């Protein structure tokens, strides 16, 4: 049965944080979420809060200018729904209510001020929306606060009081209006984390927030990492600790010279490094995983119905991408069933359950290149799959699917970007990906991508051979020279003999 393309919806989210004010426009196709517009202003609303107890006057002026623009954009776009939330700075400032009233009067935007626990909840929901199997602790670091939340995977999501916690460990709260003093700040971090550490001890931390995304980009640059995708980028605790200490020792001027580090972000990055160092030491972390999804996506996720929330975001994203090419709705399911015996003969890479999901994802992408120029189809499809803005996929899984689609469109074993694939996939995974892609290519070319025609042929692996057969009357139609060429390539990739029973 094929995927039914859901009706699209447009949702806007405005996030008024302690450091940034941001508008994001999302287009939803069921569980597939696409960011179609993203604009932020680093207003620094919470910069003066630790000293004055009030919002920064300059920050208020910048935020109001941004929000007036955002209101105009929303008036033009007219999304189906608009979500507006403010976090720590507006929540804690004595003039926070006045700011909200002024925004409403000048822009017509009504702000929902999240409590600390709500902020932790929505950050965690955002992480789980982007990585449904996440287990450990989410840590959302904004300009003024740090939210910690226990995660046990999306299937176990049931919010309980006390599951999340907010701490005054954002850069503005730690600076306290004075210069950067690493030892003083370490002491403050230890003081706040030590009493709660036992509640949040875990192997894996899911890091949310712009400062930590920048930290990840710094680490990518240091290790010459070839895939510049922050979402689900992973570091070992030792790697993260090394990077955190590096940025905490450098001046803002030095940090601003690093690739991907803006002047404004350079001011907060050392604080982010020290907080991450404290979390690693106090929580016993072994792995750090970045999440590009946070509070905004958590608010968005809450608007979805239960059936949509529980759908696999990778499969939904691949179905939406593939479906745009006019692929027959029944084709992905027909392909998956037809190649099942071939796939079963391949070595497992990600575990049986996850391997099956990736096969289903590859089948949904089988026609991704249909409307691309044939001279450039291979490279364009490979790059689009490798860097697709879909959630619920690790970096090595991205490399796996891109390699499979490379083979599906006739690419060689080297792939268009071997420096990426060789870094992320071992030989066994690369072999499985190539065989999967060649099997899909065989099925598509044998049948002309027609599920009805495909049903009149079978492919089996038996006795060291790849065996193709056709129902009576279809051998001449389906098992000709083109099919023989595709089957031969697949058999050779699997170290099998070939038998075509005509």
C-alpha positions in Angstrom: 0.0 0.0 0.0 1.4 3.4 -0.9 1.8 6.5 1.1 -1.1 8.9 0.9 0.1 12.5 0.5 -1.5 14.5 3.3 -2.9 17.9 2.8 -0.2 20.5 3.5 -0.4 23.1 6.3 1.6 26.2 7.0 2.4 27.1 10.6 4.4 30.0 11.8 6.4 30.1 15.0 7.9 33.1 16.7 10.3 32.4 19.5 11.3 35.4 21.7 14.3 34.2 23.6 16.8 35.9 25.9 19.3 36.4 23.1 17.4 36.0 19.8 14.0 36.7 18.3 13.2 34.4 15.5 10.4 33.8 13.0 10.2 30.4 11.3 7.6 29.4 8.7 7.0 25.7 8.4 5.2 23.7 5.7 3.8 20.4 7.1 3.0 17.4 5.0 1.8 15.1 7.8 4.8 14.3 9.8 7.2 15.8 7.2 8.2 19.3 8.4 9.9 21.7 6.0 11.4 25.0 7.0 10.5 27.5 4.2 11.5 30.7 5.9 13.8 31.4 8.9 14.8 34.8 10.1 16.4 35.9 13.4 17.6 39.0 15.2 20.1 38.7 18.0 18.4 41.3 20.1 19.9 40.3 23.5 16.7 41.0 25.5 18.1 39.3 28.6 21.6 40.9 28.5 20.9 43.3 31.4 18.6 41.1 33.4 21.1 39.8 36.0 22.1 43.4 37.0 18.9 45.4 36.5 16.1 42.8 36.7 14.7 44.3 33.5 14.9 43.7 29.8 17.7 45.5 27.9 16.4 48.8 26.4 18.4 48.3 23.3 17.2 44.7 23.1 13.5 45.8 23.5 13.9 48.3 20.6 15.5 45.7 18.4 12.9 43.1 19.3 10.0 45.4 18.6 11.5 46.3 15.2 11.9 42.6 14.4 8.4 41.7 15.6 6.8 44.5 13.6 8.5 43.0 10.5 7.4 39.5 11.5 3.8 40.7 11.9 3.9 42.1 8.4 5.3 38.9 7.0 2.5 36.9 8.7 -0.1 39.3 7.3 1.2 38.5 3.8 1.7 34.8 4.2 -1.4 34.1 6.2 -0.4 30.7 7.8 -3.0 28.3 9.0 -1.7 28.8 12.6 0.7 31.0 14.4 2.6 30.0 17.6 4.2 32.8 19.6 6.2 32.0 22.8 8.7 33.9 25.0 11.1 32.2 27.4 13.4 33.1 30.3 14.1 36.8 29.8 10.5 37.9 29.4 9.4 35.4 32.0 11.9 36.7 34.7 12.1 40.5 33.9 10.0 42.8 36.0 9.0 44.6 32.8 8.2 41.4 31.0 4.4 41.9 31.2 4.8 45.5 29.9 6.8 44.2 27.0 4.1 41.7 26.1 1.4 44.4 26.2 3.5 46.7 24.1 4.1 44.0 21.5 0.3 43.3 21.4 -0.5 47.0 21.0 2.1 47.7 18.3 2.0 44.4 16.3 -1.2 42.5 17.2 0.9 39.6 18.3 -0.2 37.9 21.5 2.8 36.3 23.4 2.5 33.1 25.4 5.1 33.3 28.2 6.4 29.8 29.0 7.2 28.8 32.5 10.6 27.2 33.1 9.1 23.8 33.2 7.1 24.4 30.0 10.2 25.6 28.3 12.0 22.3 29.3 9.0 20.3 28.2 8.8 21.9 24.7 12.6 21.7 24.2 12.4 17.9 25.0 9.4 17.5 22.7 11.3 19.2 19.9 14.3 16.8 20.4 12.0 13.8 20.3 10.2 15.2 17.2 13.5 15.3 15.4 15.0 12.1 16.9 12.1 9.8 18.1 14.4 7.2 19.7 16.3 9.7 21.8 17.1 8.4 25.3 19.1 10.4 27.8 18.8 14.0 28.7 18.0 17.1 26.6 19.8 20.3 27.4 18.4 23.5 26.0 20.8 26.5 26.5 19.4 29.9 25.8 20.7 33.3 26.6 19.5 33.3 30.3 18.7 29.7 31.2 19.5 26.0 30.8 16.6 23.5 30.7 17.3 19.8 31.4 14.8 17.1 30.7 14.9 13.3 31.0 14.2 11.5 27.6 13.0 7.9 27.2 12.1 7.9 23.5 9.0 9.3 21.8 6.9 6.1 22.5 7.4 6.6 26.2 6.6 10.3 26.1 4.3 11.1 29.0 5.0 14.4 30.7 5.2 14.3 34.5 5.8 17.1 36.9 9.5 17.5 37.8 10.7 15.7 34.6 12.2 19.0 33.4 14.2 21.6 35.3 15.3 25.1 34.5 18.6 26.6 35.8 20.1 30.1 35.5 23.0 28.9 33.4 22.7 30.9 30.2 25.5 33.2 29.2 23.8 36.4 30.3 23.0 34.9 33.8 26.5 33.6 34.1 28.1 36.9 33.1 26.3 38.8 35.8 27.2 42.1 34.0 30.9 41.5 34.5 33.8 40.3 32.3 34.5 36.6 31.5 36.2 34.9 34.4 36.4 31.2 33.7 37.1 30.1 37.3 34.2 32.1 38.7 31.9 30.8 36.1 32.9 27.2 36.7 32.2 27.7 40.4 28.7 29.0 39.6 28.0 26.1 37.2 29.2 23.5 39.8 27.0 25.2 42.4 23.9 24.9 40.3 24.5 21.4 38.8 25.8 19.5 41.8 22.4 19.4 43.7 20.5 18.1 40.7 23.1 16.0 38.9 21.9 12.6 40.4 18.5 13.2 38.7 20.0 13.6 35.3 22.9 11.3 35.1 23.1 9.6 31.7 25.4 8.5 28.9 23.9 10.7 26.2 23.1 14.4 26.1 21.0 16.0 23.3 22.2 19.6 23.0 19.7 22.3 21.9 20.5 26.0 21.2 22.4 28.2 18.9 25.5 28.4 21.0 26.0 24.7 21.1 25.2 24.4 17.4 28.0 26.8 16.8 30.2 24.7 19.1 29.5 21.7 16.9 30.4 23.7 13.8 33.7 24.6 15.5 34.4 20.9 16.2 33.5 20.0 12.6 36.1 22.4 11.4 38.7 21.1 13.8 38.3 17.6 12.5 37.7 18.5 8.9 34.3 16.7 9.1 32.9 16.5 5.5 29.2 16.6 6.2 28.1 20.0 7.4 24.7 19.0 8.9 24.4 19.9 12.5 21.2 17.9 13.3 22.2 14.6 14.9 25.9 15.4 14.7 27.6 13.4 17.4 30.7 13.9 19.5 32.3 11.8 22.2 32.4 13.4 25.6 36.2 13.7 25.2 35.9 15.4 21.9 33.2 17.8 23.2 35.3 18.5 26.3 38.4 19.3 24.2 36.3 21.7 22.0 34.6 23.3 25.0 37.9 24.0 26.7 39.3 25.4 23.5 36.6 28.0 23.1 36.5 28.9 26.8 40.2 29.9 26.6 39.9 32.1 23.6 38.8 35.8 23.3 35.7 36.8 21.5 37.9 38.4 18.9 39.8 35.1 18.3 36.5 33.1 18.2 34.9 35.5 15.7 37.7 34.5 13.2 36.6 30.9 13.2 34.4 29.7 10.3 30.7 29.9 11.2 31.2 32.0 14.3 29.5 35.4 14.2 30.8 38.3 16.3 27.6 38.2 18.5 27.8 34.4 18.9 31.5 34.7 19.8 30.6 36.6 23.0 28.4 33.7 24.3 30.4 30.7 23.0 32.9 30.5 25.9 30.0 30.3 28.4 28.4 27.5 26.3 31.8 25.7 26.4 32.0 25.9 30.2 28.4 24.8 30.7 29.0 21.8 28.5 32.1 21.0 30.4 30.1 21.1 33.6 27.4 18.8 32.3 30.0 16.3 31.1 31.7 16.2 34.5 28.5 16.2 36.6 26.2 13.9 34.5 28.8 11.3 33.5 28.2 11.9 29.8 29.8 9.7 27.2 28.1 11.1 24.0 26.8 14.5 22.9 24.3 14.7 20.1 23.2 17.9 18.5 19.5 18.7 17.9 18.5 21.4 15.5 15.0 21.0 16.8 13.9 22.6 20.1 11.2 24.7 21.7 9.6 25.9 18.4 9.4 22.4 17.0 8.1 21.1 20.3 5.2 23.7 20.2 4.6 22.7 16.6 4.7 19.0 17.4 2.0 19.4 20.1 -0.4 20.7 17.4 -0.2 17.3 15.5 -2.8 14.6 16.1 -1.6 11.4 17.8 -1.4 9.3 14.6 0.7 12.0 12.9 3.0 12.4 15.9 3.8 8.7 16.0 4.6 8.4 12.3 8.3 7.9 11.4 9.7 11.3 10.4 12.3 9.8 8.1 9.7 7.8 6.1 7.3 10.7 6.0 10.1 13.0 4.7 11.2 10.5 2.1 7.6 9.9 1.0 7.1 13.6 0.6 10.3 14.1 -1.3 9.7 11.1 -3.6 6.0 11.9 -4.0 6.7 15.3 -5.5 8.2 13.5 -8.6 4.9 12.0 -9.5 5.8 8.5 -8.3 2.9 6.1 -8.3 1.7 5.8 -4.7 1.8 2.0 -4.8 5.4 1.8 -6.2 7.4 2.1 -2.9 5.5 -0.7 -1.3 5.7 -2.8 -4.5 9.5 -2.3 -4.7 10.0 -3.2 -1.0 8.1 -6.4 -1.4 9.8 -7.3 -4.7 13.4 -6.9 -3.4 12.7 -8.5 0.0 14.4 -11.8 -0.8 17.5 -9.9 -2.1 17.7 -7.7 1.0 17.3 -10.7 3.3 20.5 -12.1 1.8 22.5 -9.0 2.6 24.5 -8.6 5.9 22.8 -6.5 8.5 24.3 -3.0 9.3 22.0 -1.0 11.6 20.1 -3.9 13.2 17.1 -5.7 11.6 14.5 -3.2 12.6 16.4 -0.2 11.5 17.7 -1.8 8.3 14.0 -2.4 7.3 13.2 1.3 7.9 16.1 2.4 5.7 15.0 0.0 2.9 11.5 1.5 3.1 13.0 5.0 2.9 15.1 4.1 -0.1 12.1 2.7 -1.9 10.2 6.0 -1.2 13.1 7.8 -2.9 13.2 5.6 -5.9 11.9 8.2 -8.3 13.6 11.2 -6.8 15.5 12.0 -10.0 12.6 11.7 -12.3 12.3 15.4 -13.1 16.0 16.2 -13.0 18.2 16.6 -16.1 19.6 13.2 -17.0 23.1 14.5 -17.4 23.2 15.7 -13.8 20.6 13.4 -12.2 23.1 11.2 -10.4 25.0 14.0 -8.6 21.9 16.0 -7.8 20.0 13.0 -6.3 23.1 11.9 -4.3 23.5 15.4 -2.8 19.9 15.9 -2.1 19.6 12.6 -0.2 22.8 13.2 1.7 21.8 16.6 2.9 18.0 16.3 2.9 16.3 18.5 5.6 14.5 15.4 7.0 14.5 14.4 10.7 15.1 11.0 12.3 18.2 10.1 10.5 21.8 9.8 11.7 24.8 10.9 9.6 25.9 7.4 8.8 22.3 6.6 7.7 22.4 9.6 5.4 25.5 8.3 3.8 23.9 4.9 3.5 20.8 6.2 1.7 22.8 8.5 -0.5 25.0 5.5 -1.6 21.9 3.4 -2.3 20.4 6.1 -4.5 23.8 6.6 -6.2 23.6 2.9 -7.3 19.9 3.2 -8.1 20.8 5.8 -10.7 23.8 3.9 -12.2 26.6 5.4 -10.2 29.8 3.6 -9.5 31.0 2.2 -6.2 33.1 5.3 -5.5 30.0 7.6 -5.3 30.2 11.3 -6.2 31.7 12.3 -2.8 33.9 9.4 -1.6 35.5 11.7 1.0 32.1 11.8 2.8 31.0 8.2 2.3 34.4 6.6 3.2 34.4 8.6 6.4 30.9 7.6 7.5 30.4 4.0 6.1 32.5 0.9 6.6 32.9 -1.7 3.8 30.0 -3.8 4.9 27.5 -0.9 5.1 28.8 0.4 1.7 28.3 -3.0 0.1 24.7 -3.3 1.5 23.8 0.2 0.3 25.1 -0.5 -3.2 23.3 -3.8 -3.5 20.1 -2.2 -2.2 20.3 0.5 -4.8 21.1 -1.9 -7.6 18.1 -4.1 -6.6 15.8 -1.0 -6.8 17.3 -0.1 -10.2 16.7 -3.6 -11.4 13.0 -3.6 -10.2 12.3 -0.1 -11.7 13.9 -0.8 -15.1 12.4 -4.2 -15.4 8.9 -2.9 -14.9 9.1 0.6 -16.2 8.2 1.6 -12.6 4.8 -0.1 -12.9 3.7 -2.0 -9.8 1.4 -4.1 -12.0 4.2 -5.2 -14.3 6.5 -5.8 -11.4 4.1 -8.2 -9.9 4.6 -10.5 -12.9 8.3 -11.1 -12.1 10.1 -12.5 -9.1 13.7 -12.2 -7.8 15.1 -14.8 -5.4 18.5 -15.6 -3.9 19.1 -19.3 -3.7 22.0 -21.7 -3.9 24.5 -18.9 -4.4 22.5 -17.5 -7.4 20.3 -14.5 -8.1 17.3 -16.1 -9.9 14.8 -14.1 -11.9 11.6 -15.6 -13.2 8.4 -14.3 -14.9 4.8 -15.4 -15.0 3.7 -17.2 -18.1 3.6 -14.9 -21.1 5.7 -12.2 -19.5 9.3 -13.6 -19.9 9.9 -11.8 -23.3 8.4 -8.6 -22.0 10.2 -8.4 -18.7 13.4 -10.5 -18.9 15.1 -9.0 -21.9 18.6 -7.5 -22.4 18.0 -4.5 -20.2 16.9 -6.7 -17.3 19.9 -9.0 -17.9 22.3 -6.1 -17.6 20.8 -4.8 -14.4 20.6 -8.3 -12.9 24.2 -9.0 -13.8 25.4 -5.8 -12.0 23.4 -6.8 -8.9 24.6 -10.4 -8.9 28.3 -9.2 -9.2 27.8 -6.8 -6.3 26.5 -9.6 -4.1 29.1 -12.2 -5.3 26.3 -14.3 -6.7 25.8 -16.3 -9.9 22.9 -15.3 -12.2 20.1 -17.4 -13.5 17.3 -15.9 -15.6 14.6 -18.5 -16.2 12.9 -17.5 -19.4 
